Amino acid sequence: MTIDSTWLSAFKEEIPCAFTPERPFKPKAVFVDGQIRLMQGASEGTQTWDDYIYKQFARPLRAFLESSEVVILAFDNYVYVPKAKCMTQLKRRKNIPVVPFGEHAELPCMVPDSEHWMQCIANRVFKTRVIDLVILRLPSLLLTAGKMEGKRVIIDYQKPMEYRMGPEGRIVREEIPEFEPMGEADVKFTRYADRYGSLLVDSIDGDSIPISLMHHEMRVRQGGPIPRVCVYRIEINQDKKRKTPDSGSMEAKKSKAGSDEKNPGAVEVKKPKRKYEYVDIWKLIVGLKDAIHQGVGRVKLPLHDGHEMAMLISLITLTGTDFSRNLPQISGKTVFSYIPNIWMTLAMSYDPEKDQFIESDALDRLVPLIYHTKYENHAKSRMGLATVLGEIQRSKLSMRSKDSMPSVERVSCTIRYFFLDFLYFSVQ
């Protein structure tokens, strides 16, 4: 699930203690999103499928298994992936020529290079063949390595299967009967958090954090055990301005030889090494709740107590997901900064019993207030979406901004689709 990435930047800016370079606790289990590893493709120099499986799956999963009891690798089960997901998939593949690969075709002898990998993996049949090969070879690569006694590997694809080393030195495979098949890989981790009590989620997808927030809040409401979860993801860089070397600097002189021939003055800037960080969900929830309560002057809302994360996710959906379109000109970071101004109106527009928007109030109160707060010098009204949008159209804003404004019908559709988004984020 794709969400506006600026939400996470806003979270880190507000609660930096929840984002750390070191693991906040030792998890009993580690969950790995296999779909992301498939999309990353083979590293440079990889030629054989054995080499690909080792580098892309066995080596990183073995490191996780050495420091935990269980490693779970999840893939999408396409039978249960929502059809609404097709909108995002088609958009992602819009400029990628898909390589023909028939239902009865076999994988090529050599792994496609990085240039052709995205074209091949865009074909679902090809992707399924790769998943089948990984499942066939990975358990033995992990469990037959040294110091793996008592360790377990779970592969959650079509049916969750657990692998362990039996007493005779053979790998034993057993189905996990209490788990039903699920669709997308990135929503499967919550049940393993409940099963093992502490879980590390290895996923760069932004949706893993709101899913974790919602799962934690649901467990608090139900009064059951609350698992400890942290998410391992790409570090959120809050200072994205790249420094350009001075023309006389040593760095610029060294880069001059690699300048673009068509643009001799261009300076080649080396791509920085990717860094990762851990997000402690418990600390993040505590910090977000405190920020929300402080923003509204610690006014108590008894009917909405315990629904803060669900309400926050309702705002996340307004900035766009795989299932719904965004509010134009409104980013996640912008909405988060508006919480002191809009939270009380959000409470009036949100039904805590159903965990859903009250459509009429969200359309007439919440969204107009967001646009009024954004363009308060151009839209004086605070209620009535048609009124606020009309004032924006008659204002001195640029034509580009005016043309990007949504229609009332589009916003109404976005609000209605929160039902699908909430089902996704709160899946158990």
C-alpha positions in Angstrom: 0.0 0.0 0.0 1.4 3.4 -1.0 0.9 6.4 1.4 2.2 9.9 1.3 5.7 9.5 2.6 5.7 13.0 4.2 3.6 11.5 7.0 6.6 9.5 8.2 8.9 12.6 8.0 6.4 14.5 10.1 6.3 11.6 12.6 10.1 11.5 12.9 10.3 15.3 13.3 7.7 15.2 16.1 8.9 11.9 17.9 12.6 11.4 17.0 13.1 9.0 20.0 11.0 6.4 18.1 13.5 6.3 15.2 16.9 4.8 16.1 19.9 3.3 14.3 19.9 0.5 16.9 17.3 -2.2 17.5 15.2 -1.1 20.4 14.6 -4.7 21.7 15.5 -8.3 20.7 12.6 -9.8 18.9 11.5 -13.4 19.1 10.5 -13.4 15.4 11.4 -11.4 12.3 9.0 -10.8 9.4 10.4 -10.2 5.9 8.3 -8.8 3.1 9.3 -11.0 0.2 7.6 -8.9 -2.5 10.0 -6.1 -1.9 13.0 -8.3 -2.2 11.6 -9.6 -5.5 11.1 -6.1 -6.9 14.7 -5.1 -5.9 16.1 -7.6 -8.4 19.5 -9.2 -8.6 22.6 -7.5 -7.4 25.4 -6.7 -9.9 27.3 -9.8 -11.1 24.5 -12.3 -10.2 24.1 -14.9 -13.0 22.7 -18.1 -11.7 19.4 -18.6 -9.8 21.2 -20.3 -6.9 23.4 -17.2 -6.5 20.3 -14.9 -6.7 18.4 -16.9 -4.0 21.5 -16.8 -1.8 22.2 -13.1 -2.1 18.6 -11.8 -2.1 17.0 -14.2 0.4 19.2 -16.7 2.2 22.0 -14.4 3.3 19.8 -11.6 4.8 17.3 -14.1 6.3 20.1 -16.1 7.9 21.4 -13.0 9.6 17.9 -12.4 11.0 17.5 -16.1 12.0 20.8 -16.0 14.0 19.4 -13.3 16.3 15.9 -14.6 16.6 13.9 -17.9 17.0 11.7 -17.6 13.9 11.9 -15.9 10.5 8.8 -15.4 8.4 9.0 -14.7 4.7 5.8 -13.5 3.1 4.7 -13.2 -0.5 1.4 -11.9 -2.1 -1.3 -14.5 -2.5 -2.9 -13.2 -5.7 -6.1 -15.0 -5.2 -6.9 -12.7 -2.2 -5.3 -9.5 -3.3 -8.0 -6.8 -3.6 -9.0 -6.0 -7.2 -8.8 -2.3 -6.3 -5.0 -2.8 -6.1 -5.0 -3.1 -10.0 -5.1 0.7 -10.2 -1.8 1.1 -8.6 -0.2 -1.8 -10.4 -1.2 -0.5 -13.8 0.2 2.9 -12.9 3.5 1.4 -11.8 3.8 -0.6 -15.0 2.7 2.2 -17.3 6.2 2.8 -18.7 7.6 -0.7 -18.3 7.4 -3.0 -21.3 6.3 -6.4 -20.0 8.3 -9.4 -21.3 6.0 -12.2 -22.7 6.1 -15.2 -20.4 3.5 -17.9 -21.0 1.8 -20.1 -18.3 3.9 -23.1 -19.2 7.2 -21.3 -19.8 10.3 -22.1 -17.7 12.6 -19.7 -16.1 15.7 -18.7 -18.2 18.9 -20.4 -17.3 20.5 -17.1 -16.3 19.0 -14.4 -14.1 18.0 -11.4 -16.1 20.3 -8.4 -15.5 19.1 -5.4 -13.6 18.1 -3.6 -16.8 15.6 -6.3 -17.8 14.6 -7.5 -14.3 11.8 -5.0 -13.8 10.4 -6.0 -17.3 10.4 -9.7 -16.4 9.1 -9.3 -12.8 6.2 -7.2 -14.1 4.9 -10.5 -15.6 2.9 -12.2 -12.9 3.6 -15.7 -14.3 7.4 -15.0 -14.2 7.1 -13.7 -10.7 5.2 -16.8 -9.5 7.9 -19.0 -11.0 10.6 -17.1 -9.1 8.6 -17.4 -5.8 8.1 -21.2 -6.3 11.9 -21.6 -6.8 12.7 -19.5 -3.7 10.2 -21.6 -1.6 11.8 -24.9 -3.0 15.4 -24.0 -2.1 15.3 -21.5 0.8 14.4 -23.7 3.8 17.3 -26.0 3.4 19.7 -23.1 2.8 18.6 -21.6 6.2 18.1 -24.6 8.4 21.1 -26.7 7.4 23.5 -23.9 8.2 25.5 -24.1 11.5 24.0 -23.0 14.8 20.4 -23.3 13.6 19.2 -25.9 16.1 15.6 -25.2 17.3 15.2 -22.4 14.7 12.1 -22.3 12.5 11.3 -20.8 9.1 7.8 -19.8 8.0 6.9 -19.1 4.4 3.5 -17.4 4.1 2.4 -17.6 0.5 -0.7 -19.4 -0.5 -0.9 -21.2 2.9 1.4 -20.5 5.8 3.9 -23.3 6.1 6.4 -23.8 9.0 9.8 -25.5 8.4 12.0 -27.0 11.1 14.7 -29.5 11.4 13.4 -32.9 12.5 15.1 -35.4 14.8 16.5 -37.4 11.9 18.2 -34.5 10.3 15.4 -33.9 7.7 13.4 -30.8 7.2 9.8 -31.1 8.5 7.1 -29.0 6.8 3.8 -28.4 8.6 0.8 -26.2 7.8 -0.2 -23.6 10.4 -3.9 -24.5 10.7 -5.0 -21.5 12.7 -4.0 -19.0 10.0 -6.3 -18.4 7.0 -4.8 -17.5 3.6 -4.3 -13.8 3.1 -3.6 -11.6 0.1 -0.9 -8.9 0.2 2.3 -9.7 2.0 2.6 -6.4 3.9 -0.6 -7.0 5.9 0.4 -10.5 7.1 2.8 -9.5 9.9 0.2 -8.6 12.5 -0.8 -12.2 13.2 2.8 -13.1 13.8 3.2 -10.2 16.2 0.3 -11.7 18.2 1.7 -15.2 18.0 5.2 -14.4 19.1 4.7 -11.3 21.3 7.7 -9.4 19.8 8.4 -8.9 16.2 10.8 -7.1 13.9 9.2 -6.1 10.5 11.7 -5.8 7.7 9.8 -3.7 5.2 10.5 -0.4 3.4 6.8 0.1 2.5 5.4 3.1 4.3 2.1 1.3 5.1 3.8 -1.0 7.6 3.8 1.8 10.2 0.1 2.8 10.0 -0.8 -0.9 10.0 1.3 -1.4 13.2 -0.3 1.7 14.8 -3.8 0.4 14.1 -3.0 -3.1 15.2 -1.6 -1.8 18.5 -4.7 0.3 19.1 -7.1 -2.6 18.3 -5.3 -4.8 20.8 -5.6 -2.1 23.5 -9.3 -1.9 22.9 -9.7 -5.6 23.1 -7.8 -5.8 26.3 -5.6 -8.6 25.2 -1.8 -8.9 25.2 -0.1 -6.1 23.3 2.8 -7.3 21.2 6.0 -5.3 20.8 6.7 -4.3 17.2 9.5 -2.4 15.5 9.9 -1.7 11.8 13.2 -1.9 10.0 13.1 0.5 7.1 15.1 3.0 5.0 16.2 5.9 7.1 14.0 9.0 6.7 16.3 11.8 5.6 14.9 15.0 6.9 17.6 17.1 5.2 17.2 16.2 1.5 19.1 19.2 0.2 22.2 17.9 -1.6 25.2 20.1 -1.4 26.9 21.0 -4.7 30.7 21.2 -4.6 32.3 24.5 -5.2 33.9 24.7 -8.7 37.4 25.1 -7.2 37.0 22.3 -4.6 39.0 19.1 -4.8 35.7 17.1 -5.0 34.6 19.1 -8.1 38.0 18.7 -9.7 37.8 14.9 -9.2 34.3 14.8 -10.6 35.1 17.0 -13.6 36.4 14.0 -15.6 33.1 12.2 -15.2 31.0 15.2 -16.3 28.3 14.8 -18.9 29.7 15.5 -22.4 26.5 17.4 -23.3 26.8 19.4 -20.2 30.5 20.0 -19.5 29.8 22.1 -16.4 27.8 19.4 -14.6 29.3 17.8 -11.6 28.9 14.1 -10.9 27.6 13.6 -7.4 28.2 10.2 -5.9 25.0 8.5 -4.7 25.2 8.2 -0.9 25.1 4.7 0.7 21.6 3.8 1.7 21.0 3.8 5.5 18.4 2.0 7.6 16.7 2.7 10.9 14.3 1.1 13.4 10.9 2.5 14.3 9.7 1.5 17.8 5.9 1.4 17.3 5.1 1.6 21.1 7.2 4.8 21.5 5.7 6.2 18.3 2.1 5.7 19.6 2.9 7.3 22.9 4.5 10.3 21.2 1.7 10.7 18.6 -1.0 10.5 21.3 0.8 13.1 23.4 1.2 15.4 20.4 -2.5 15.1 19.6 -3.6 15.7 23.2 -1.2 18.7 23.5 -2.5 20.1 20.2 -6.1 20.2 21.4 -5.1 21.7 24.8 -5.6 18.3 26.5 -9.4 18.6 26.1 -10.9 15.2 26.8 -13.0 13.4 24.1 -14.4 10.4 26.0 -16.3 9.0 23.0 -13.1 9.1 20.9 -10.7 7.9 23.6 -8.8 4.9 22.2 -9.5 5.8 18.6 -6.7 8.3 18.1 -4.7 6.1 15.7 -7.8 5.2 13.7 -8.6 8.9 13.4 -5.0 9.7 12.4 -5.2 7.0 9.7 -8.4 8.6 8.4 -6.3 11.7 7.7 -3.6 9.6 6.1 -6.2 8.2 3.6 -7.2 11.7 2.6 -3.7 12.3 1.3 -3.9 9.3 -1.0 -3.5 5.5 -1.0 -3.7 2.6 -3.4 -7.5 2.6 -3.0 -8.3 6.3 -3.0 -7.2 9.6 -4.6 -5.5 12.4 -2.6 -6.7 15.9 -1.8 -4.7 18.0 -4.3 -2.1 20.4 -2.8 -2.4 18.8 0.6 0.5 16.6 1.9 0.7 14.4 4.9 3.2 16.7 6.6 0.8 19.6 6.0 -2.2 17.8 7.5 -0.1 16.7 10.5 0.9 20.3 11.2 -2.9 21.2 11.1 -3.9 18.8 13.9 -4.3 21.5 16.5 -6.7 23.3 14.1 -8.7 20.4 12.7 -8.7 17.6 15.4 -11.9 18.8 17.1 -13.6 19.0 13.7 -12.3 15.6 12.8 -13.9 14.2 16.0 -17.2 15.7 14.9 -16.8 14.0 11.5 -15.8 10.6 12.8 -18.0 7.8 14.1 -15.9 5.9 16.8 -18.4 3.0 17.0 -18.0 2.2 13.3 -14.5 3.7 12.9 -15.7 5.5 9.8 -16.2 9.0 8.6 -19.6 10.6 8.9 -19.7 11.5 5.2 -21.8 14.7 5.4 -19.7 16.2 8.2 -16.4 15.2 6.6 -17.5 16.7 3.3 -19.0 19.9 4.8 -16.7 20.5 7.8 -13.4 18.6 7.8 -12.1 18.9 4.2 -13.3 22.6 3.9 -11.4 23.4 7.1 -8.2 21.7 5.8 -8.4 23.9 2.6 -9.3 27.0 4.6 -6.3 26.4 6.8 -4.1 25.9 3.8 -5.4 29.0 1.9 -6.7 31.2 4.7 -5.8 34.4 2.8 -7.8 33.2 -0.2 -10.7 31.2 1.3 -12.4 32.9 4.3 -15.1 30.4 4.8 -14.6 27.4 7.0 -17.6 25.2 6.2 -19.2 24.0 2.9 -16.7 22.4 0.5 -18.4 24.0 -2.6 -18.2 27.4 -0.9 -14.5 27.1 0.0 -13.5 25.8 -3.4 -15.5 28.6 -5.0 -13.6 31.2 -3.0 -10.3 29.6 -4.0 -11.3 29.8 -7.7 -12.2 33.5 -7.4 -8.9 34.2 -5.5 -5.6 35.5 -6.7 -4.0 32.1 -6.6 -2.2 30.9 -9.7 -4.2 29.2 -12.4 -2.1 26.1 -11.9 -3.2 25.8 -8.2 -6.8 26.6 -9.1 -6.8 23.9 -11.9 -5.5 21.3 -9.4 -8.4 21.8 -7.0 -10.8 18.8 -6.7 -14.5 18.6 -7.4 -16.9 18.0 -4.6 -17.7 14.6 -6.2 -14.1 13.6 -6.1 -13.7 14.4 -2.5 -16.9 12.6 -1.7 -15.5 9.5 -3.4 -12.3 9.7 -1.4 -14.2 9.9 1.9 -16.4 6.9 1.0 -13.3 4.9 0.1 -12.0 5.2 3.6 -14.1 2.1 4.3 -11.7 0.1 2.1 -8.6 1.7 3.5 -9.6 1.1 7.1 -10.3 -2.6 6.4 -6.8 -2.8 4.9 -5.0 -1.0 7.8 -6.9 -2.9 10.5 -6.7 -6.4 9.0 -6.1 -9.0 11.7 
